[in-house]
Amino acid sequence: MGRIFGTDGIRGKANVDLTPELAVSVGRALGTVLHEGGDKRPTVLIGRDPRWSGEMIDAALIAGLTSAGADAVSVSVVPTPAVAHLTKRSAAAAGVMISASHNPVGDNGVKIFGPDGYKLSDAEEERLEQLMEDDDGRRPTGTGVGRRLRDPAAVSRYIEHIVGLADVDLSGLRVVVDGANGAASSIAPQVYRQLGAEVISIHCSPDGENINAGCGSTYPDVIAQAVLEHDADAGISHDGDADRLVAATHEGAEVDGDVILAILARQMHHQGTLSGGAVVTTVMTNLGFKRAMAGLGIEVVETAVGDRYVLEAMRERGMNLGGEQSGHLIALDHATTGDGILSAVQLLSVVRSTGASLKELATVMTRLPQVLVNVRDVDRDALDGAEPVWDVVREEEERLGDAGRVLLRPSGTEPIIRVMAEAETADDAQRSVDRIADTVRDHLTI
């Protein structure tokens, strides 16, 4: 059958890879697993982003869950972290988010959370896949069949949760918010307004088709330009399911996840609230971040790319702050997954409490030029044994020394090898990337 779950749940083209039939099967398997855990009438919360196919996948998942004797509670259009929070704070046995995050409207995905608000482990996902393959065909009947229920107050409870975590008044701050025409479109502006900020909303009018379309956190130039147009103090940009955050200064400069993480880490370190005096990042984090943390006496723990690996390291080591360059940041004291709205509230709180502008705060680190090239149509599985490639990598590492680094990473799903380099100058980084990429093409092209 092959693995259905990837590093962040199920993801693919809606109605092609992620079909209604597959969603029914996932729902049935999840309901069955929850019954195995001893819950005679398990309840599962289901949320989604506003893309068109979400209604189709939602209906199919509910059919599968209720067919297995589980009740499905719809919380409608909400951010991914809202599903995680609401699942943990309720009596639900699990939570499901239907979203393809920052992907275009044609894609969709399914993320599943346990009763503790954390995404399922590899073992739990493998158990679901086994049940999907070995469905015994047994079905409850009569009152044993599950029901579809609704929770119209769910969004309000999530907003109250986020607002309640803030300990400063944002009055006087003018903020532009890009909702990516996604799940945060109505919720994020409400949160910032309730905290006192003056909010200008852009791309907060989802119609099911325009999610992530030339807007949101994957288009940081959009929020940067909007800040200048509206003479705002800062810009906040989310992705389709609002688990990410990218910001902009009042001068229209991008503030990505690395910089935001550095700002939050420094503030928590000064306050004595940074667990273990350490922060978790991935191998893609800019070298400038590591230099900044070293200067502050903060340890940096590095993981593979993916928020699940960041979270695993945080939980294993008892750390409370981690994140990725993409803006997927995790504040484990308050959330079990990345929460873009929470991250924005924390960032704006630092702006207000310190009296510094976001531009001034962003000087916490100096970014090294970073160049990334995707080498396509190559044998990614042969990379480990490609000695000529690694010989060139070692030569470039020696040339750059402590002033830079190189990184090779095969894609987990496509015939692509990603080549990244950082150096004191963009030309130096480009030189390393070009030489390594050419060697990859020469020896690994399919």
Secondary structure as UniProt FT lines:
FT   TURN            7..8
FT   STRAND          9..14
FT   TURN            15..17
FT   HELIX           20..36
FT   TURN            37..38
FT   STRAND          43..48
FT   HELIX           53..67
FT   TURN            68..69
FT   STRAND          71..77
FT   HELIX           80..89
FT   STRAND          94..98
FT   TURN            101..102
FT   TURN            105..106
FT   STRAND          107..113
FT   TURN            115..116
FT   HELIX           122..133
FT   HELIX           142..144
FT   STRAND          148..150
FT   TURN            152..153
FT   HELIX           154..165
FT   TURN            171..172
FT   STRAND          174..178
FT   TURN            180..181
FT   TURN            183..186
FT   HELIX           187..194
FT   TURN            195..196
FT   STRAND          198..202
FT   TURN            211..212
FT   TURN            217..218
FT   HELIX           220..229
FT   TURN            230..231
FT   STRAND          234..237
FT   TURN            240..241
FT   STRAND          246..248
FT   TURN            250..251
FT   STRAND          254..255
FT   HELIX           257..271
FT   HELIX           275..277
FT   STRAND          278..282
FT   TURN            283..284
FT   HELIX           287..296
FT   STRAND          299..303
FT   HELIX           307..317
FT   STRAND          321..323
FT   TURN            325..326
FT   STRAND          329..331
FT   TURN            332..334
FT   HELIX           340..354
FT   HELIX           358..361
FT   HELIX           362..364
FT   STRAND          370..376
FT   HELIX           380..382
FT   TURN            384..385
FT   HELIX           387..400
FT   HELIX           401..403
FT   STRAND          405..410
FT   STRAND          416..422
FT   HELIX           426..444
//
